[in-house]
Amino acid sequence: MPNFCLNIYLLCIVFWALAALSLVDVNLKGQSDSAALLPAKFKYKCPCFTCFFPGQSQVIGPPQPIVATVGDDVVLLSHLEPAVDATGMTVEWARPDLEPRFVHVWRHSQELVSKKHPSYKGRTSLFTDKLKDGDVSLKLSRVNPADEGKYKCFIPSVGIETIVELIVGAASSPVINVSKSSSGVVLECESKGWYPEPELFWLDAEGKLLSAGAPETVRGLDGLYTVSSRVTVEKSHSNSFTCRVQQSKIQQTRETQIHVPGEKFLCSILKSFKKCHYY
């Protein structure tokens, strides 16, 4: 066993021993409760991220957050290792920040719907055919922005748990509209259906940032963001422009380019001009 793992193992043994001694001390003071020494009643929590003893399984989740797109289905991975049959175990999936906190409870080989948070009704399930292999992953259907957060998978019978973080994202390509002004051409870019809130940039043909006002961002009732920005194109600019919208948290970038070749720039874009302006 590597030194690091051995140190964690020894730390856990010491912690559990001290905790058990404290319970015995309580009993000696007249507050006897034989059930208090049983694992199901044990109230102390090991400081190690994962504690293990020979023959006892761990609940293993992904080391990195899971990213899901709005409207899609996602699987929050979790399994017992070493693998044991979890069909008859109680499996609790919960969001500690919600009330009620339970997202999905599996007990007595069936889902306990009465404890479930209303927003997850009809959207969660376990892979019941894989429980025998120790797979306690949760499938979440029709993901929406409110689903983002940290989920705890807990097996009460053995007192083990893991945390799975879900990041929800949505992205769409921007649309550019063109209008006229006395000083040149006004380009307006709009992109709908983003989550989390994105950033918007204007770029010229060389990829340099154009000076533009602060983007306007509006959040809809569905929790998704619409971002828009406009820029006035003057004579000094080239005839190629790009509107780029990006969200670094979900690593999504969308961009749309408009390009009008030739010297009759305004005339080729705006047919309604009574007098053409040439660049």
N, C-alpha and C positions, 0 to 999 in steps of 0.2 A: 504494500500500500504506500503511495507517495507520502512524503513527510507532511505536506499540507493537509491531506485527507486524514492522516493519523492524528494530527493535532486537533482537527475539528472533532474527530471521533472521541478523543480523550476529553475535550472540553465539554461535550454533550454528556458524557458519562458522569463527570464531576458535577455538572449542573443538576442533572436528574437526581443524583445522590443527595445533594444538599437540599433540594426541594422536598425529597421524600423524608429526610430527617426533620425538616420543619413541620411536616404533617404529623409525624410521630410525636413531636414535641407538643403540638396542639392537643393530640389525643391524651397525652399524659397529664394535661392540665384539666381533664375532666370533660372535654368536648368531644367525646368519642363518637365516631361514625365510621363503621367498618367500610362502608361504601366509598368513603372519601379517599381510600387508598386505591380504588379501582381506576383504570385508565380513563373510563368514561366520565369520572368525576374529577379528574385531575385538572386543576385550574392553572397550573404553571405552564408557561410557554417557553420552549427552548430558544435561546438567542441565536443559535445557528440558523442559517438560511434553510438548510436541510439536515436533520438529524437522522441517523440510521443505526440500527443494531442488526446483528446477524439474523436473517430470516424475516426481517420487517421490510415492507415495501416503502418506497418513496413515491410521492406524486410529482411527476416531472412535467413542466410546461416549457414553452419555447423561450430561449434566452433573450430574444428581441421582440419588440411590439409587433403585433399583427396589423397590417394595413388592409382595410376593406373599402370598397367603393359603394357609395349610396345606391340602394336598390338591389345590390347583389346579396348572395348568401355567403357566409363565412363560417369557418370551423375554428373554434378556440381549442387548440390542441392540448391534450393532457392525458397522461397514461401512468399506470402503476409500474414501478420497476424495483425489483423483479416482478414480472407479470403474474398477477393472481386474478382469479375469477371475481369480478366485482358485481355480478348479477344480483346477488342477495345483499349487497352492501347499500348503505345510505350514501348517496352522492349529492352534495349541495353546491350549486353554482350561485354566487351572490355578487351584488354590487354594494359594497359597504356604504356608498354615498346615497343610496336610495332607501326609501321607506314605503312599503316593506322592501327589504333588501334582496329577497330571493328572486332569482331569475329562472331557475329550474331546480326542482327537488325530486330526486329518485329515491323512493322508499318502498320496501316490500315488493320489489320487482315491478313498480309502476310509478308514473309521475304523480306527485302530490300537487294538484293544481291550486288548491285553496290557499297556499302560502305564496303564490306567484305574484310578482308586481304586474299590475294591469297592462302596462305598456309592452310587455313581452308575451302577452296572451296569444297563443297560436303561432308563435315564431321561434320556439326553441325545441330542441329534441336531442336525445342521446342516440348513439349508434348501438342499439340494444343487442344486435348480433355480434358486436365486438366487445361487449362488456366482459365476456368470459375470458378474453385475452388481456384484460386490464386496461382497455381503452375507455376512458371516461370523458372523451372530448365532447364539447357542446357545439351543436350546429345552430347558428343564428340566421334566420331568414329575413329577407327584405330589410337590410340594414338602413338605418337612418342616422342623421347627425347626433341625435340624443343618445345613441348606443355607445358613443365613445366613452372610454373610461377603463378602470381596472376591475377585472373579474377574479373572484376568489373561488377556486375549486377545493372543497373540503370533504374529507372522508372521516366522519365522526368516530367510527368504530376503532380506528387506529390513530386518530388525532393528528393527521397529517394534511397539509394543504400546499397549494401553489398559487401564484398570482400570474394572470395573463392580461397584458395590456392591449386594448383594441384602439387603433387610430382609424377614424372614419374620414374618407376623402371623396371629393367630387370635383370634376374639372370639365370645361367645355371650351371650344374654340371661339375666339373673339370675332366680332363682325365690325367692319369699318364702313362708315357712311361719310359722304363728302358733301360739303355745302360751300357757298361762296361768302366772301367778306371783302371789305374795301382794301384790306392789306394782303390778301392772298386767298389761299384755299384753307378751309377749316376741315380737318379730319377728326371724326368722332369714332371712338372705339368702345364697344360694349361687349361684355362677356357675362353670361348668366349661368347659374347653377354650380357655384363653387363652394367647397368646404374643405378646410377652414378658410377664413378670409384671405384672399390672394393679394398679390402686388401687381401693378400694371406699369409698363414702361413703353416709351416711344423711342425707336431707333432709326437712324438714317441709313443710307446705303452702305456706309462703312462700319455699321454696328455701334456708332456713338450715340449716347443718350441725347434726346432732344429735350429742350426746355419746355415743360408743360405744367399746367396747374395741377394741384393735388387731385388724385382720382376721387371720384364719388363712389361710396360703397353703401349698398342698401341690403338689409337682410330680410328675406321673405318669411311668410308664415310657415313655410316648409323647412326653415332653418338654413336654407342655402343663400349664398351671397351673389349679388349682381354688382359688378364693378364697371365703371365707365370713366373715360377721360377724353378731352379734346385738345387739339394742338393746331395752331395756325402756321401754315407752311408759307415761308417767304421766299423771295427770289434766290437767296443764297443757298437754299437747300437743293438737294438732288431730287430726282423724280421718283425715288424709291423709298418707301417708308414701311416700317414694321411695328405692329402693336403686339407686345409680348405680355402675357399674363402667366404668373407662376406662383407656386405654393411650395416652399422648401420643406415643410414638415412631411408632406406626402410625396415629395419629389416629382411634382407634376409641372410641366410647362406647355403652354399652348400659344401659338402665334399666328398672325395673319399679316400678309404683306400686300401692299398695293404698289403697282409700278405702272407708270405711264411714259412710254418712250416718246422721243421727238421734242421739238422746241415749242410747239404750241400746247404747252402744258395745260393751262386752264381751259382752253377751247376743247381739248380732247376729253376732259373730264365733265365739264359743265356745258352742255349743248344750249342751255337756256340763256347763256350770257349774251347781252346785246353787243357788248364790245369785248373782244378777246384781249387778254394780257399775255404777252410773250415773255418767256424766260430766256 
